[in-house]
Amino acid sequence: MFAAYLSHLIQQAHTGTSNELARKLGVSRSTLMDHINKLKGSGAPIAYCRVRKSYYYTHKCEGIIVSFKEITHPAAE
């Protein structure tokens, strides 16, 4: 549930800063960063925008925890 909610917030690009996100999730900032780094290590294309003050996925993807893969769309014919 934690990972799914974290992923949902990242998809919406409404996480806030790492401190704000940790507070939303009820964990410490270091625990949050451990989770984000694990997701990144699993291939999650997560980045942070300092202007929007939010984590976001750099491209559409599918999967949680185990693996991520980029979703590509065939060129329109």
MMTF fields as JSON, N, C-alpha, C and O atoms, coordinates in Angstrom:
{
  "mmtfVersion": "1.0.0",
  "mmtfProducer": "UNKNOWN",
  "numBonds": 307,
  "numAtoms": 308,
  "numGroups": 77,
  "numChains": 1,
  "numModels": 1,
  "chainsPerModel": [1],
  "groupsPerChain": [77],
  "chainIdList": ["A"],
  "bondAtomList": [4, 2, 8, 6, 12, 10, 16, 14, 20, 18, 24, 22, 28, 26, 32, 30, 36, 34, 40, 38, 44, 42, 48, 46, 52, 50, 56, 54, 60, 58, 64, 62, 68, 66, 72, 70, 76, 74, 80, 78, 84, 82, 88, 86, 92, 90, 96, 94, 100, 98, 104, 102, 108, 106, 112, 110, 116, 114, 120, 118, 124, 122, 128, 126, 132, 130, 136, 134, 140, 138, 144, 142, 148, 146, 152, 150, 156, 154, 160, 158, 164, 162, 168, 166, 172, 170, 176, 174, 180, 178, 184, 182, 188, 186, 192, 190, 196, 194, 200, 198, 204, 202, 208, 206, 212, 210, 216, 214, 220, 218, 224, 222, 228, 226, 232, 230, 236, 234, 240, 238, 244, 242, 248, 246, 252, 250, 256, 254, 260, 258, 264, 262, 268, 266, 272, 270, 276, 274, 280, 278, 284, 282, 288, 286, 292, 290, 296, 294, 300, 298, 304, 302],
  "bondOrderList": [1, 1, 1, 1, 1, 1, 1, 1, 1, 1, 1, 1, 1, 1, 1, 1, 1, 1, 1, 1, 1, 1, 1, 1, 1, 1, 1, 1, 1, 1, 1, 1, 1, 1, 1, 1, 1, 1, 1, 1, 1, 1, 1, 1, 1, 1, 1, 1, 1, 1, 1, 1, 1, 1, 1, 1, 1, 1, 1, 1, 1, 1, 1, 1, 1, 1, 1, 1, 1, 1, 1, 1, 1, 1, 1, 1],
  "groupList": [{"groupName": "MET", "atomNameList": ["N", "CA", "C", "O"], "elementList": ["N", "C", "C", "O"], "formalChargeList": [0, 0, 0, 0], "bondAtomList": [1, 0, 2, 1, 3, 2], "bondOrderList": [1, 1, 2], "singleLetterCode": "M", "chemCompType": "L-PEPTIDE LINKING"}, {"groupName": "PHE", "atomNameList": ["N", "CA", "C", "O"], "elementList": ["N", "C", "C", "O"], "formalChargeList": [0, 0, 0, 0], "bondAtomList": [1, 0, 2, 1, 3, 2], "bondOrderList": [1, 1, 2], "singleLetterCode": "F", "chemCompType": "L-PEPTIDE LINKING"}, {"groupName": "ALA", "atomNameList": ["N", "CA", "C", "O"], "elementList": ["N", "C", "C", "O"], "formalChargeList": [0, 0, 0, 0], "bondAtomList": [1, 0, 2, 1, 3, 2], "bondOrderList": [1, 1, 2], "singleLetterCode": "A", "chemCompType": "L-PEPTIDE LINKING"}, {"groupName": "TYR", "atomNameList": ["N", "CA", "C", "O"], "elementList": ["N", "C", "C", "O"], "formalChargeList": [0, 0, 0, 0], "bondAtomList": [1, 0, 2, 1, 3, 2], "bondOrderList": [1, 1, 2], "singleLetterCode": "Y", "chemCompType": "L-PEPTIDE LINKING"}, {"groupName": "LEU", "atomNameList": ["N", "CA", "C", "O"], "elementList": ["N", "C", "C", "O"], "formalChargeList": [0, 0, 0, 0], "bondAtomList": [1, 0, 2, 1, 3, 2], "bondOrderList": [1, 1, 2], "singleLetterCode": "L", "chemCompType": "L-PEPTIDE LINKING"}, {"groupName": "SER", "atomNameList": ["N", "CA", "C", "O"], "elementList": ["N", "C", "C", "O"], "formalChargeList": [0, 0, 0, 0], "bondAtomList": [1, 0, 2, 1, 3, 2], "bondOrderList": [1, 1, 2], "singleLetterCode": "S", "chemCompType": "L-PEPTIDE LINKING"}, {"groupName": "HIS", "atomNameList": ["N", "CA", "C", "O"], "elementList": ["N", "C", "C", "O"], "formalChargeList": [0, 0, 0, 0], "bondAtomList": [1, 0, 2, 1, 3, 2], "bondOrderList": [1, 1, 2], "singleLetterCode": "H", "chemCompType": "L-PEPTIDE LINKING"}, {"groupName": "ILE", "atomNameList": ["N", "CA", "C", "O"], "elementList": ["N", "C", "C", "O"], "formalChargeList": [0, 0, 0, 0], "bondAtomList": [1, 0, 2, 1, 3, 2], "bondOrderList": [1, 1, 2], "singleLetterCode": "I", "chemCompType": "L-PEPTIDE LINKING"}, {"groupName": "GLN", "atomNameList": ["N", "CA", "C", "O"], "elementList": ["N", "C", "C", "O"], "formalChargeList": [0, 0, 0, 0], "bondAtomList": [1, 0, 2, 1, 3, 2], "bondOrderList": [1, 1, 2], "singleLetterCode": "Q", "chemCompType": "L-PEPTIDE LINKING"}, {"groupName": "THR", "atomNameList": ["N", "CA", "C", "O"], "elementList": ["N", "C", "C", "O"], "formalChargeList": [0, 0, 0, 0], "bondAtomList": [1, 0, 2, 1, 3, 2], "bondOrderList": [1, 1, 2], "singleLetterCode": "T", "chemCompType": "L-PEPTIDE LINKING"}, {"groupName": "GLY", "atomNameList": ["N", "CA", "C", "O"], "elementList": ["N", "C", "C", "O"], "formalChargeList": [0, 0, 0, 0], "bondAtomList": [1, 0, 2, 1, 3, 2], "bondOrderList": [1, 1, 2], "singleLetterCode": "G", "chemCompType": "PEPTIDE LINKING"}, {"groupName": "ASN", "atomNameList": ["N", "CA", "C", "O"], "elementList": ["N", "C", "C", "O"], "formalChargeList": [0, 0, 0, 0], "bondAtomList": [1, 0, 2, 1, 3, 2], "bondOrderList": [1, 1, 2], "singleLetterCode": "N", "chemCompType": "L-PEPTIDE LINKING"}, {"groupName": "GLU", "atomNameList": ["N", "CA", "C", "O"], "elementList": ["N", "C", "C", "O"], "formalChargeList": [0, 0, 0, 0], "bondAtomList": [1, 0, 2, 1, 3, 2], "bondOrderList": [1, 1, 2], "singleLetterCode": "E", "chemCompType": "L-PEPTIDE LINKING"}, {"groupName": "ARG", "atomNameList": ["N", "CA", "C", "O"], "elementList": ["N", "C", "C", "O"], "formalChargeList": [0, 0, 0, 0], "bondAtomList": [1, 0, 2, 1, 3, 2], "bondOrderList": [1, 1, 2], "singleLetterCode": "R", "chemCompType": "L-PEPTIDE LINKING"}, {"groupName": "LYS", "atomNameList": ["N", "CA", "C", "O"], "elementList": ["N", "C", "C", "O"], "formalChargeList": [0, 0, 0, 0], "bondAtomList": [1, 0, 2, 1, 3, 2], "bondOrderList": [1, 1, 2], "singleLetterCode": "K", "chemCompType": "L-PEPTIDE LINKING"}, {"groupName": "VAL", "atomNameList": ["N", "CA", "C", "O"], "elementList": ["N", "C", "C", "O"], "formalChargeList": [0, 0, 0, 0], "bondAtomList": [1, 0, 2, 1, 3, 2], "bondOrderList": [1, 1, 2], "singleLetterCode": "V", "chemCompType": "L-PEPTIDE LINKING"}, {"groupName": "ASP", "atomNameList": ["N", "CA", "C", "O"], "elementList": ["N", "C", "C", "O"], "formalChargeList": [0, 0, 0, 0], "bondAtomList": [1, 0, 2, 1, 3, 2], "bondOrderList": [1, 1, 2], "singleLetterCode": "D", "chemCompType": "L-PEPTIDE LINKING"}, {"groupName": "PRO", "atomNameList": ["N", "CA", "C", "O"], "elementList": ["N", "C", "C", "O"], "formalChargeList": [0, 0, 0, 0], "bondAtomList": [1, 0, 2, 1, 3, 2], "bondOrderList": [1, 1, 2], "singleLetterCode": "P", "chemCompType": "L-PEPTIDE LINKING"}, {"groupName": "CYS", "atomNameList": ["N", "CA", "C", "O"], "elementList": ["N", "C", "C", "O"], "formalChargeList": [0, 0, 0, 0], "bondAtomList": [1, 0, 2, 1, 3, 2], "bondOrderList": [1, 1, 2], "singleLetterCode": "C", "chemCompType": "L-PEPTIDE LINKING"}],
  "groupTypeList": [0, 1, 2, 2, 3, 4, 5, 6, 4, 7, 8, 8, 2, 6, 9, 10, 9, 5, 11, 12, 4, 2, 13, 14, 4, 10, 15, 5, 13, 5, 9, 4, 0, 16, 6, 7, 11, 14, 4, 14, 10, 5, 10, 2, 17, 7, 2, 3, 18, 13, 15, 13, 14, 5, 3, 3, 3, 9, 6, 14, 18, 12, 10, 7, 7, 15, 5, 1, 14, 12, 7, 9, 6, 17, 2, 2, 12],
  "groupIdList": [1, 2, 3, 4, 5, 6, 7, 8, 9, 10, 11, 12, 13, 14, 15, 16, 17, 18, 19, 20, 21, 22, 23, 24, 25, 26, 27, 28, 29, 30, 31, 32, 33, 34, 35, 36, 37, 38, 39, 40, 41, 42, 43, 44, 45, 46, 47, 48, 49, 50, 51, 52, 53, 54, 55, 56, 57, 58, 59, 60, 61, 62, 63, 64, 65, 66, 67, 68, 69, 70, 71, 72, 73, 74, 75, 76, 77],
  "secStructList": [7, 2, 2, 2, 2, 2, 2, 2, 2, 2, 2, 2, 6, 7, 7, 7, 1, 2, 2, 2, 2, 2, 2, 2, 2, 6, 1, 7, 2, 2, 2, 2, 2, 2, 2, 2, 2, 2, 2, 2, 2, 6, 6, 7, 7, 3, 3, 3, 3, 6, 6, 6, 6, 3, 3, 3, 3, 1, 1, 7, 3, 3, 7, 1, 1, 1, 7, 7, 3, 3, 7, 7, 7, 7, 7, 7, 7],
  "xCoordList": [0.826, 0.0, 0.875, 0.593, 1.923, 2.821, 3.403, 3.355, 3.953, 4.582, 3.568, 3.875, 2.366, 1.33, 0.932, 0.75, 0.799, 0.433, 1.561, 1.317, 2.792, 3.951, 3.987, 4.183, 3.8, 3.808, 2.686, 2.886, 1.516, 0.382, 0.715, 0.456, 1.277, 1.639, 2.678, 2.613, 3.629, 4.653, 4.011, 4.339, 3.101, 2.412, 1.654, 1.607, 1.063, 0.296, 1.2, 0.741, 2.469, 3.445, 2.977, 3.101, 2.432, 1.982, 2.548, 1.828, 3.831, 4.417, 4.821, 4.815, 5.17, 5.775, 7.247, 7.772, 7.896, 9.311, 9.456, 8.46, 10.67, 10.888, 10.384, 9.831, 10.569, 10.056, 8.535, 7.953, 7.888, 6.423, 5.893, 4.908, 6.557, 6.126, 6.3, 5.426, 7.405, 7.628, 6.529, 6.03, 6.157, 5.081, 3.753, 3.018, 3.446, 2.21, 2.158, 1.099, 3.322, 3.394, 3.617, 3.553, 3.877, 4.075, 5.391, 5.473, 6.435, 7.759, 8.788, 8.489, 9.99, 11.067, 11.55, 11.307, 12.231, 12.774, 13.779, 13.81, 14.593, 15.595, 14.925, 15.396, 13.828, 13.087, 12.491, 12.541, 11.927, 11.37, 12.445, 12.229, 13.607, 14.684, 15.174, 15.551, 15.174, 15.514, 14.542, 14.955, 13.242, 12.216, 12.366, 12.284, 12.583, 12.747, 13.984, 13.941, 15.075, 16.294, 16.107, 16.663, 15.33, 15.029, 14.201, 14.448, 13.222, 12.418, 13.283, 13.163, 14.155, 15.065, 15.968, 16.221, 16.448, 17.301, 16.585, 17.216, 15.261, 14.443, 14.066, 13.349, 14.552, 14.294, 13.227, 12.887, 12.692, 11.675, 12.302, 13.286, 11.75, 12.319, 11.855, 11.089, 12.326, 11.898, 12.897, 14.11, 12.353, 13.169, 12.469, 11.317, 13.175, 12.609, 12.691, 13.74, 11.58, 11.544, 11.58, 10.673, 12.624, 12.759, 11.76, 11.395, 11.32, 10.345, 8.971, 8.322, 8.529, 7.222, 7.275, 6.24, 8.482, 8.69, 7.937, 7.114, 8.251, 7.577, 8.444, 9.193, 8.324, 8.886, 7.924, 6.724, 8.45, 7.61, 8.31, 9.514, 7.536, 8.121, 8.508, 7.73, 9.701, 10.197, 9.513, 9.535, 8.911, 8.115, 7.119, 7.283, 6.094, 5.081, 5.726, 6.586, 5.298, 5.847, 4.78, 3.733, 5.062, 4.146, 4.947, 6.104, 4.322, 4.974, 5.232, 5.373, 5.29, 5.621, 6.569, 6.332, 7.613, 8.595, 9.467, 10.684, 8.891, 9.697, 10.451, 11.673, 9.738, 10.416, 9.551, 8.337, 10.187, 9.503, 9.947, 11.087, 9.047, 9.448, 8.736, 7.595, 9.429, 8.868, 7.76, 7.879, 6.692, 5.593, 5.793, 5.838, 5.912, 6.063, 4.818, 4.181, 4.491, 3.319, 3.781, 4.646, 3.192, 3.594, 3.253, 2.272, 4.057, 3.825, 2.488, 2.133, 1.768, 0.48, 0.737, 1.621, -0.043, 0.145, -0.766, -0.746],
  "yCoordList": [-1.192, 0.0, 1.262, 2.21, 1.276, 2.428, 2.745, 3.888, 1.723, 1.929, 2.379, 3.219, 1.83, 2.217, 3.679, 4.406, 4.108, 5.492, 6.436, 7.493, 6.052, 6.851, 6.993, 8.093, 5.891, 5.915, 6.805, 7.556, 6.72, 7.547, 9.039, 9.828, 9.416, 10.819, 11.286, 12.413, 10.42, 10.774, 10.922, 11.85, 10.013, 10.112, 11.421, 12.017, 11.869, 13.111, 14.34, 15.459, 14.137, 15.229, 16.263, 17.469, 15.753, 16.625, 16.137, 16.048, 15.825, 15.262, 16.331, 16.088, 17.51, 18.501, 18.151, 17.263, 18.837, 18.575, 17.212, 16.595, 16.752, 15.456, 15.486, 14.496, 16.603, 16.705, 16.652, 15.977, 17.363, 17.356, 15.978, 15.514, 15.325, 13.988, 12.989, 12.154, 13.071, 12.176, 12.359, 11.385, 13.598, 13.892, 13.288, 12.696, 13.443, 12.88, 11.371, 10.801, 10.729, 9.27, 8.753, 7.547, 9.652, 9.249, 8.537, 7.661, 8.924, 8.322, 9.444, 10.611, 9.071, 10.065, 10.365, 9.593, 11.484, 11.844, 10.796, 10.462, 10.279, 9.272, 7.981, 7.345, 7.593, 6.402, 6.639, 5.765, 7.826, 8.166, 8.077, 7.477, 8.673, 8.669, 7.251, 6.945, 6.386, 4.977, 4.351, 3.635, 4.618, 4.067, 4.62, 3.87, 5.917, 6.52, 5.955, 5.66, 5.801, 5.236, 3.78, 3.348, 3.017, 1.632, 1.6, 0.778, 2.491, 2.563, 2.938, 2.343, 3.924, 4.32, 3.151, 2.921, 2.418, 1.261, 0.147, -0.678, 0.132, -0.861, -0.381, -1.065, 0.788, 1.3, 2.375, 2.82, 2.801, 3.848, 5.169, 5.609, 5.803, 7.054, 8.267, 9.097, 8.356, 9.41, 10.562, 10.362, 11.767, 12.977, 13.956, 13.749, 15.013, 16.04, 17.38, 17.744, 18.114, 19.449, 20.48, 20.537, 21.289, 22.314, 23.452, 24.113, 23.685, 24.748, 24.333, 25.085, 23.12, 22.613, 22.061, 21.835, 21.847, 21.236, 19.912, 19.698, 19.032, 17.735, 16.704, 17.021, 15.457, 14.332, 14.01, 14.262, 13.452, 13.072, 11.97, 11.758, 11.274, 10.293, 11.027, 11.823, 10.762, 11.466, 10.996, 11.703, 9.827, 9.33, 8.305, 7.787, 8.019, 7.072, 5.704, 5.29, 5.024, 3.705, 2.877, 3.388, 1.616, 0.748, -0.112, -0.444, -0.465, -1.329, -0.607, 0.615, -1.38, -0.845, -1.824, -3.032, -1.325, -2.062, -2.992, -2.814, -3.967, -4.994, -4.449, -4.579, -3.845, -3.299, -2.249, -2.195, -1.436, -0.402, -0.525, -0.897, -0.212, -0.154, 1.007, 1.33, 1.629, 2.776, 2.308, 1.274, 3.069, 2.777, 3.618, 4.846, 2.957, 3.684, 3.459, 2.409, 4.441, 4.349, 4.239, 4.994, 3.284, 3.162, 4.452, 5.128, 4.767, 5.973, 5.856, 4.792, 6.949, 6.944, 6.74, 7.358, 5.879, 5.587, 6.423, 6.312],
  "zCoordList": [0.0, 0.0, 0.0, -0.733, 0.812, 0.894, -0.478, -0.933, -1.133, -2.441, -3.475, -4.321, -3.416, -4.374, -4.176, -5.152, -2.939, -2.661, -3.061, -3.644, -2.746, -3.141, -4.661, -5.177, -5.372, -6.83, -7.366, -8.321, -6.755, -7.171, -7.02, -7.929, -5.891, -5.67, -6.683, -7.175, -6.99, -7.974, -9.358, -10.096, -9.709, -11.004, -11.125, -12.201, -10.036, -10.043, -9.994, -10.224, -9.698, -9.566, -8.55, -8.758, -7.437, -6.351, -5.022, -4.027, -5.011, -3.795, -2.792, -1.585, -3.285, -2.411, -2.22, -2.891, -1.322, -1.041, -0.368, 0.011, -0.223, 0.432, 1.876, 2.356, 2.566, 3.939, 3.973, 4.823, 3.047, 2.981, 2.63, 3.204, 1.676, 1.261, 2.402, 2.635, 3.102, 4.243, 5.28, 5.845, 5.524, 6.478, 6.002, 6.794, 4.694, 4.126, 4.318, 4.583, 4.18, 4.247, 5.667, 5.905, 6.601, 7.987, 8.25, 9.112, 7.492, 7.664, 7.782, 7.529, 8.166, 8.221, 6.803, 5.875, 6.654, 5.349, 4.881, 3.697, 5.785, 5.383, 4.913, 3.97, 5.567, 5.13, 3.751, 2.886, 3.55, 2.24, 1.172, 0.119, 1.436, 0.445, 0.164, -0.967, 1.17, 0.948, -0.037, -0.949, 0.141, -0.757, -2.171, -3.144, -2.286, -3.606, -4.297, -5.491, -3.568, -4.155, -4.565, -5.575, -3.793, -4.179, -5.455, -6.338, -5.555, -6.772, -7.966, -9.037, -7.781, -8.859, -9.256, -10.439, -8.253, -8.508, -9.257, -9.917, -9.148, -9.858, -11.254, -11.985, -11.612, -12.948, -13.027, -14.123, -11.897, -11.912, -12.347, -11.752, -13.369, -13.881, -13.072, -13.562, -11.841, -10.924, -10.937, -10.877, -11.015, -10.946, -10.001, -9.616, -9.637, -8.769, -9.479, -10.01, -9.491, -10.088, -8.968, -8.138, -8.949, -7.909, -8.087, -7.115, -9.309, -9.563, -9.041, -8.314, -9.419, -8.963, -7.548, -6.921, -7.052, -5.74, -5.646, -4.756, -6.6, -6.641, -7.346, -8.27, -6.887, -7.619, -8.746, -8.636, -9.833, -10.967, -11.75, -11.609, -12.576, -13.485, -14.758, -15.282, -15.251, -16.432, -17.707, -18.715, -17.678, -18.792, -18.255, -17.151, -19.039, -18.599, -18.415, -19.194, -17.382, -17.096, -16.395, -15.997, -16.257, -15.535, -14.58, -14.838, -13.483, -12.51, -11.206, -11.165, -10.153, -8.838, -8.178, -8.197, -7.61, -6.819, -7.655, -7.686, -8.327, -8.97, -10.177, -10.254, -11.111, -12.273, -12.948, -12.748, -13.733, -14.484, -15.922, -16.203, -16.828, -18.226, -18.882, -18.549, -19.819, -20.521, -21.446, -22.104, -21.491, -22.404, -23.641, -23.572, -24.762, -26.021, -26.861, -26.786, -27.645, -28.502, -29.946, -30.388, -30.688, -32.095, -32.853, -32.544, -33.82, -34.616, -35.343, -35.849, -35.385, -36.092, -37.58, -38.172, -38.146, -39.581, -40.425, -41.651]
}
